[in-house]
Amino acid sequence: MDRDSAPQEITSLVGREVYSNNGVFLGEVEDIRLDLDTEEVTGLALHELNRELFDSEALTARGVIIPYRWVQSVGDIIIVNDLVERIQDAKSGSDEEAPA
């Protein structure tokens, strides 16, 4: 969230859809992880996950938590960097950026 903008209730993040900066849907914010000592948001708990991206996690867990440092912007939706996609690509063994 823009630190210069007017303060918002952190609960306003709950229910927002989360997308990568490449436009891939990741999930929906179900809860917020807070560090009470520093009074900062440290993570977003997602549910309603994209089954293609989080197949094993979607079957075995209720959701995933992504670090808040990955968040690039917050508006009607939340945009995070594409690290989630890169992690999933590494898990599947695909390396599309490697020279042929």
VMD Tcl script that builds the backbone (N, CA, C; Angstrom):
set m [mol new atoms 300]
animate dup $m
set s [atomselect $m all]
$s set {name element resname resid chain x y z} {
  {N N MET 1 A 0.837 -1.169 0.000}
  {CA C MET 1 A 0.000 0.000 0.000}
  {C C MET 1 A 0.883 1.233 0.000}
  {N N ASP 2 A 0.462 2.265 -0.641}
  {CA C ASP 2 A 1.199 3.504 -0.710}
  {C C ASP 2 A 1.261 4.128 0.673}
  {N N ARG 3 A 2.469 4.300 1.197}
  {CA C ARG 3 A 2.643 4.821 2.546}
  {C C ARG 3 A 2.223 6.279 2.663}
  {N N ASP 4 A 2.143 7.017 1.555}
  {CA C ASP 4 A 1.756 8.428 1.584}
  {C C ASP 4 A 0.254 8.629 1.496}
  {N N SER 5 A -0.491 7.590 1.171}
  {CA C SER 5 A -1.935 7.724 1.039}
  {C C SER 5 A -2.595 7.689 2.408}
  {N N ALA 6 A -3.860 8.020 2.427}
  {CA C ALA 6 A -4.617 8.021 3.675}
  {C C ALA 6 A -4.675 6.611 4.245}
  {N N PRO 7 A -4.602 6.489 5.575}
  {CA C PRO 7 A -4.671 5.154 6.188}
  {C C PRO 7 A -5.981 4.457 5.851}
  {N N GLN 8 A -5.896 3.133 5.704}
  {CA C GLN 8 A -7.070 2.312 5.438}
  {C C GLN 8 A -7.131 1.212 6.484}
  {N N GLU 9 A -8.296 0.685 6.702}
  {CA C GLU 9 A -8.447 -0.471 7.564}
  {C C GLU 9 A -7.799 -1.665 6.873}
  {N N ILE 10 A -6.972 -2.412 7.597}
  {CA C ILE 10 A -6.339 -3.572 6.959}
  {C C ILE 10 A -7.362 -4.628 6.597}
  {N N THR 11 A -8.497 -4.598 7.274}
  {CA C THR 11 A -9.532 -5.574 6.932}
  {C C THR 11 A -10.096 -5.318 5.543}
  {N N SER 12 A -9.826 -4.137 4.976}
  {CA C SER 12 A -10.310 -3.855 3.619}
  {C C SER 12 A -9.594 -4.719 2.583}
  {N N LEU 13 A -8.467 -5.335 2.962}
  {CA C LEU 13 A -7.756 -6.223 2.038}
  {C C LEU 13 A -8.448 -7.571 1.902}
  {N N VAL 14 A -9.170 -7.986 2.933}
  {CA C VAL 14 A -9.830 -9.291 2.924}
  {C C VAL 14 A -10.883 -9.327 1.816}
  {N N GLY 15 A -10.840 -10.380 1.036}
  {CA C GLY 15 A -11.787 -10.553 -0.061}
  {C C GLY 15 A -11.282 -10.056 -1.402}
  {N N ARG 16 A -10.175 -9.339 -1.405}
  {CA C ARG 16 A -9.642 -8.854 -2.692}
  {C C ARG 16 A -8.919 -9.977 -3.423}
  {N N GLU 17 A -9.040 -9.949 -4.737}
  {CA C GLU 17 A -8.353 -10.928 -5.569}
  {C C GLU 17 A -6.894 -10.519 -5.722}
  {N N VAL 18 A -6.032 -11.520 -5.813}
  {CA C VAL 18 A -4.597 -11.298 -5.939}
  {C C VAL 18 A -4.135 -11.850 -7.277}
  {N N TYR 19 A -3.407 -11.021 -8.016}
  {CA C TYR 19 A -2.871 -11.389 -9.327}
  {C C TYR 19 A -1.379 -11.119 -9.354}
  {N N SER 20 A -0.656 -11.887 -10.197}
  {CA C SER 20 A 0.758 -11.592 -10.427}
  {C C SER 20 A 0.835 -10.393 -11.364}
  {N N ASN 21 A 2.015 -9.803 -11.452}
  {CA C ASN 21 A 2.177 -8.670 -12.366}
  {C C ASN 21 A 2.064 -9.105 -13.829}
  {N N ASN 22 A 1.999 -10.424 -14.078}
  {CA C ASN 22 A 1.766 -10.949 -15.428}
  {C C ASN 22 A 0.298 -11.211 -15.691}
  {N N GLY 23 A -0.554 -10.894 -14.723}
  {CA C GLY 23 A -1.991 -11.076 -14.903}
  {C C GLY 23 A -2.525 -12.443 -14.531}
  {N N VAL 24 A -1.721 -13.269 -13.862}
  {CA C VAL 24 A -2.160 -14.603 -13.471}
  {C C VAL 24 A -2.861 -14.518 -12.109}
  {N N PHE 25 A -4.080 -15.043 -12.041}
  {CA C PHE 25 A -4.838 -15.065 -10.794}
  {C C PHE 25 A -4.177 -16.033 -9.824}
  {N N LEU 26 A -3.934 -15.589 -8.584}
  {CA C LEU 26 A -3.326 -16.444 -7.569}
  {C C LEU 26 A -4.342 -16.945 -6.563}
  {N N GLY 27 A -5.202 -16.064 -6.108}
  {CA C GLY 27 A -6.182 -16.437 -5.101}
  {C C GLY 27 A -6.871 -15.204 -4.548}
  {N N GLU 28 A -7.565 -15.401 -3.446}
  {CA C GLU 28 A -8.313 -14.324 -2.798}
  {C C GLU 28 A -7.825 -14.199 -1.366}
  {N N VAL 29 A -7.679 -12.959 -0.880}
  {CA C VAL 29 A -7.202 -12.732 0.480}
  {C C VAL 29 A -8.271 -13.187 1.472}
  {N N GLU 30 A -7.878 -14.096 2.352}
  {CA C GLU 30 A -8.778 -14.581 3.389}
  {C C GLU 30 A -8.439 -13.957 4.738}
  {N N ASP 31 A -7.147 -13.689 4.951}
  {CA C ASP 31 A -6.708 -13.156 6.235}
  {C C ASP 31 A -5.391 -12.420 6.043}
  {N N ILE 32 A -4.987 -11.699 7.065}
  {CA C ILE 32 A -3.766 -10.903 7.041}
  {C C ILE 32 A -2.846 -11.396 8.149}
  {N N ARG 33 A -1.560 -11.521 7.862}
  {CA C ARG 33 A -0.570 -11.853 8.895}
  {C C ARG 33 A 0.066 -10.540 9.352}
  {N N LEU 34 A 0.072 -10.319 10.666}
  {CA C LEU 34 A 0.597 -9.087 11.235}
  {C C LEU 34 A 1.765 -9.364 12.158}
  {N N ASP 35 A 2.708 -8.416 12.198}
  {CA C ASP 35 A 3.748 -8.406 13.220}
  {C C ASP 35 A 3.320 -7.340 14.214}
  {N N LEU 36 A 2.840 -7.761 15.362}
  {CA C LEU 36 A 2.289 -6.820 16.333}
  {C C LEU 36 A 3.350 -5.926 16.952}
  {N N ASP 37 A 4.595 -6.405 17.019}
  {CA C ASP 37 A 5.664 -5.573 17.586}
  {C C ASP 37 A 5.969 -4.368 16.711}
  {N N THR 38 A 6.036 -4.593 15.396}
  {CA C THR 38 A 6.352 -3.497 14.476}
  {C C THR 38 A 5.107 -2.847 13.880}
  {N N GLU 39 A 3.945 -3.445 14.162}
  {CA C GLU 39 A 2.663 -2.961 13.644}
  {C C GLU 39 A 2.657 -2.896 12.120}
  {N N GLU 40 A 3.149 -3.971 11.500}
  {CA C GLU 40 A 3.207 -4.062 10.046}
  {C C GLU 40 A 2.538 -5.332 9.548}
  {N N VAL 41 A 1.996 -5.240 8.339}
  {CA C VAL 41 A 1.475 -6.422 7.657}
  {C C VAL 41 A 2.680 -7.183 7.117}
  {N N THR 42 A 2.752 -8.486 7.411}
  {CA C THR 42 A 3.885 -9.282 6.933}
  {C C THR 42 A 3.495 -10.326 5.898}
  {N N GLY 43 A 2.200 -10.613 5.769}
  {CA C GLY 43 A 1.798 -11.617 4.797}
  {C C GLY 43 A 0.312 -11.577 4.508}
  {N N LEU 44 A -0.050 -12.169 3.385}
  {CA C LEU 44 A -1.443 -12.294 2.987}
  {C C LEU 44 A -1.777 -13.781 2.900}
  {N N ALA 45 A -2.796 -14.203 3.623}
  {CA C ALA 45 A -3.257 -15.585 3.568}
  {C C ALA 45 A -4.290 -15.689 2.456}
  {N N LEU 46 A -4.004 -16.519 1.465}
  {CA C LEU 46 A -4.879 -16.663 0.307}
  {C C LEU 46 A -5.655 -17.971 0.372}
  {N N HIS 47 A -6.884 -17.921 -0.101}
  {CA C HIS 47 A -7.677 -19.126 -0.311}
  {C C HIS 47 A -8.320 -18.993 -1.685}
  {N N GLU 48 A -9.195 -19.912 -2.049}
  {CA C GLU 48 A -9.750 -19.917 -3.413}
  {C C GLU 48 A -8.605 -19.851 -4.421}
  {N N LEU 49 A -7.616 -20.711 -4.209}
  {CA C LEU 49 A -6.375 -20.667 -4.978}
  {C C LEU 49 A -6.556 -21.073 -6.428}
  {N N ASN 50 A -5.673 -20.545 -7.266}
  {CA C ASN 50 A -5.566 -20.967 -8.653}
  {C C ASN 50 A -5.063 -22.408 -8.635}
  {N N ARG 51 A -5.907 -23.349 -8.999}
  {CA C ARG 51 A -5.582 -24.782 -8.909}
  {C C ARG 51 A -4.400 -25.173 -9.802}
  {N N GLU 52 A -4.233 -24.504 -10.917}
  {CA C GLU 52 A -3.113 -24.834 -11.802}
  {C C GLU 52 A -1.781 -24.449 -11.177}
  {N N LEU 53 A -1.758 -23.351 -10.452}
  {CA C LEU 53 A -0.525 -22.850 -9.862}
  {C C LEU 53 A -0.207 -23.522 -8.530}
  {N N PHE 54 A -1.239 -23.792 -7.745}
  {CA C PHE 54 A -1.056 -24.327 -6.391}
  {C C PHE 54 A -1.706 -25.692 -6.249}
  {N N ASP 55 A -1.512 -26.557 -7.210}
  {CA C ASP 55 A -2.207 -27.848 -7.217}
  {C C ASP 55 A -1.985 -28.647 -5.945}
  {N N SER 56 A -0.743 -28.900 -5.577}
  {CA C SER 56 A -0.490 -29.727 -4.389}
  {C C SER 56 A -0.903 -29.005 -3.116}
  {N N GLU 57 A -0.656 -27.686 -3.039}
  {CA C GLU 57 A -1.042 -26.922 -1.868}
  {C C GLU 57 A -2.557 -26.854 -1.726}
  {N N ALA 58 A -3.247 -26.739 -2.846}
  {CA C ALA 58 A -4.703 -26.639 -2.812}
  {C C ALA 58 A -5.342 -27.924 -2.316}
  {N N LEU 59 A -4.698 -29.046 -2.550}
  {CA C LEU 59 A -5.245 -30.324 -2.118}
  {C C LEU 59 A -4.941 -30.631 -0.654}
  {N N THR 60 A -3.784 -30.175 -0.165}
  {CA C THR 60 A -3.355 -30.554 1.177}
  {C C THR 60 A -3.506 -29.457 2.222}
  {N N ALA 61 A -3.679 -28.231 1.816}
  {CA C ALA 61 A -3.744 -27.122 2.772}
  {C C ALA 61 A -4.986 -26.280 2.522}
  {N N ARG 62 A -5.302 -25.493 3.495}
  {CA C ARG 62 A -6.458 -24.612 3.372}
  {C C ARG 62 A -6.160 -23.418 2.469}
  {N N GLY 63 A -4.890 -23.068 2.355}
  {CA C GLY 63 A -4.481 -21.936 1.531}
  {C C GLY 63 A -2.974 -21.776 1.603}
  {N N VAL 64 A -2.490 -20.617 1.180}
  {CA C VAL 64 A -1.067 -20.297 1.250}
  {C C VAL 64 A -0.911 -18.890 1.799}
  {N N ILE 65 A 0.261 -18.618 2.346}
  {CA C ILE 65 A 0.582 -17.267 2.794}
  {C C ILE 65 A 1.704 -16.754 1.921}
  {N N ILE 66 A 1.494 -15.592 1.328}
  {CA C ILE 66 A 2.550 -14.981 0.538}
  {C C ILE 66 A 3.094 -13.786 1.329}
  {N N PRO 67 A 4.401 -13.576 1.288}
  {CA C PRO 67 A 4.989 -12.449 2.015}
  {C C PRO 67 A 4.477 -11.113 1.475}
  {N N TYR 68 A 4.216 -10.199 2.376}
  {CA C TYR 68 A 3.703 -8.901 1.948}
  {C C TYR 68 A 4.737 -8.117 1.138}
  {N N ARG 69 A 6.015 -8.434 1.327}
  {CA C ARG 69 A 7.052 -7.733 0.556}
  {C C ARG 69 A 6.923 -7.995 -0.946}
  {N N TRP 70 A 6.186 -9.055 -1.329}
  {CA C TRP 70 A 5.957 -9.343 -2.744}
  {C C TRP 70 A 4.900 -8.433 -3.347}
  {N N VAL 71 A 4.124 -7.748 -2.520}
  {CA C VAL 71 A 3.032 -6.896 -3.013}
  {C C VAL 71 A 3.613 -5.679 -3.715}
  {N N GLN 72 A 3.140 -5.445 -4.935}
  {CA C GLN 72 A 3.575 -4.288 -5.703}
  {C C GLN 72 A 2.572 -3.150 -5.630}
  {N N SER 73 A 1.283 -3.483 -5.640}
  {CA C SER 73 A 0.270 -2.428 -5.550}
  {C C SER 73 A -1.033 -3.001 -5.011}
  {N N VAL 74 A -1.798 -2.106 -4.398}
  {CA C VAL 74 A -3.093 -2.468 -3.840}
  {C C VAL 74 A -4.112 -1.464 -4.349}
  {N N GLY 75 A -5.166 -1.975 -4.925}
  {CA C GLY 75 A -6.277 -1.156 -5.397}
  {C C GLY 75 A -7.522 -2.012 -5.295}
  {N N ASP 76 A -8.307 -2.045 -6.348}
  {CA C ASP 76 A -9.464 -2.939 -6.376}
  {C C ASP 76 A -9.013 -4.393 -6.318}
  {N N ILE 77 A -7.811 -4.641 -6.836}
  {CA C ILE 77 A -7.157 -5.946 -6.738}
  {C C ILE 77 A -5.771 -5.722 -6.152}
  {N N ILE 78 A -5.108 -6.812 -5.801}
  {CA C ILE 78 A -3.743 -6.737 -5.290}
  {C C ILE 78 A -2.821 -7.364 -6.317}
  {N N ILE 79 A -1.743 -6.653 -6.645}
  {CA C ILE 79 A -0.770 -7.149 -7.620}
  {C C ILE 79 A 0.513 -7.494 -6.875}
  {N N VAL 80 A 1.005 -8.712 -7.114}
  {CA C VAL 80 A 2.270 -9.139 -6.527}
  {C C VAL 80 A 3.243 -9.458 -7.652}
  {N N ASN 81 A 4.533 -9.497 -7.309}
  {CA C ASN 81 A 5.493 -9.814 -8.363}
  {C C ASN 81 A 5.335 -11.269 -8.783}
  {N N ASP 82 A 6.021 -11.661 -9.809}
  {CA C ASP 82 A 5.809 -12.981 -10.408}
  {C C ASP 82 A 6.625 -14.091 -9.751}
  {N N LEU 83 A 7.119 -13.875 -8.544}
  {CA C LEU 83 A 7.909 -14.904 -7.869}
  {C C LEU 83 A 7.140 -16.197 -7.683}
  {N N VAL 84 A 5.847 -16.115 -7.415}
  {CA C VAL 84 A 5.047 -17.322 -7.228}
  {C C VAL 84 A 5.094 -18.174 -8.492}
  {N N GLU 85 A 4.934 -17.528 -9.640}
  {CA C GLU 85 A 4.982 -18.263 -10.904}
  {C C GLU 85 A 6.362 -18.883 -11.126}
  {N N ARG 86 A 7.417 -18.128 -10.811}
  {CA C ARG 86 A 8.770 -18.644 -10.998}
  {C C ARG 86 A 9.057 -19.808 -10.063}
  {N N ILE 87 A 8.564 -19.728 -8.831}
  {CA C ILE 87 A 8.743 -20.834 -7.886}
  {C C ILE 87 A 8.038 -22.078 -8.401}
  {N N GLN 88 A 6.811 -21.916 -8.895}
  {CA C GLN 88 A 6.066 -23.066 -9.405}
  {C C GLN 88 A 6.744 -23.642 -10.651}
  {N N ASP 89 A 7.294 -22.769 -11.506}
  {CA C ASP 89 A 8.019 -23.258 -12.682}
  {C C ASP 89 A 9.239 -24.070 -12.258}
  {N N ALA 90 A 9.931 -23.610 -11.221}
  {CA C ALA 90 A 11.104 -24.336 -10.733}
  {C C ALA 90 A 10.704 -25.686 -10.155}
  {N N LYS 91 A 9.565 -25.746 -9.460}
  {CA C LYS 91 A 9.076 -27.008 -8.905}
  {C C LYS 91 A 8.771 -28.016 -10.019}
  {N N SER 92 A 8.197 -27.504 -11.118}
  {CA C SER 92 A 7.820 -28.405 -12.200}
  {C C SER 92 A 8.989 -28.750 -13.109}
  {N N GLY 93 A 10.121 -28.049 -12.907}
  {CA C GLY 93 A 11.321 -28.345 -13.691}
  {C C GLY 93 A 11.373 -27.643 -15.016}
  {N N SER 94 A 10.405 -26.760 -15.290}
  {CA C SER 94 A 10.462 -26.032 -16.565}
  {C C SER 94 A 11.351 -24.814 -16.405}
  {N N ASP 95 A 12.121 -24.534 -17.417}
  {CA C ASP 95 A 13.035 -23.391 -17.405}
  {C C ASP 95 A 12.931 -22.710 -18.756}
  {N N GLU 96 A 11.875 -21.928 -18.937}
  {CA C GLU 96 A 11.589 -21.331 -20.227}
  {C C GLU 96 A 12.588 -20.272 -20.625}
  {N N GLU 97 A 13.317 -19.667 -19.640}
  {CA C GLU 97 A 14.228 -18.583 -19.951}
  {C C GLU 97 A 15.618 -19.073 -20.338}
  {N N ALA 98 A 15.884 -20.355 -20.185}
  {CA C ALA 98 A 17.202 -20.894 -20.519}
  {C C ALA 98 A 17.370 -20.963 -22.033}
  {N N PRO 99 A 18.560 -20.633 -22.506}
  {CA C PRO 99 A 18.784 -20.727 -23.959}
  {C C PRO 99 A 18.710 -22.167 -24.429}
  {N N ALA 100 A 18.221 -22.353 -25.642}
  {CA C ALA 100 A 18.048 -23.707 -26.189}
  {C C ALA 100 A 19.328 -24.229 -26.773}
}
mol reanalyze $m
mol bondsrecalc $m
mol representation Tube
mol addrep $m
